[in-house]
Amino acid sequence: MAGNKYLKNNAGTPTEEASLQASAGAGDAGKIVALDAAGKIDNSMMPTGIGADTASIVTSENLAAGDLVNVYNVAGTATARKADATTAGKEAHGFVLAAVTSPAAATVYFEGSNTAVTGLTPGVQFLATTAGGATVTCPAAAGNVAQKVGIATSATNLNFEAQQHIVLA
């Protein structure tokens, strides 16, 4: 969706110009901002350090929208995969809001509202033994990873805030 247009004074001549929904940087200084299709300001318009805490990270497996992810090192490169409470070393570091087919890069969110989930029970959520998922039941088997990953405020919203994990004996 293109932003609304406005008239600007171009050396005495009224000229139509479109407002911006994303910024390419300093060359867009002084231009008028338009909200995107979701009614929000694009993160590219925000100062460094303001906005979603994200990183673009290559994936080692296909990810579904809403998956909790583990970020790990592959030959010096950060790589994302599904977090999984059945495997030590696969604790949750973040989540994805969009599905990604590996080996493409995914936008990994490190905190905030994961609105791409379904079927949650409101309350404290733990990393699930189903890869990429969250559950109200803390895993209890030896070798499982016990990790609080946030609070579900509804069946479709997980306020993600990963806590320190513990590998169960």
Buried (B, 14 or more C-beta within 10 A) or exposed (E): EEBEEEEEEEEEEEEEEEBBBBBEEEEBEEBBBBBBEEEEBBBEBEEEEEEEEBBEBBBBBBBBBBBBBBBBEEEEEBBBBBBBBBBBEBBBBBBBBEBBEBEEEBBBBBBBBBEBBEEBEEEBBBBBBEBBBBBEEBBEEEEBBBBBBBBBEEEBBBBBEBBEBEBBE
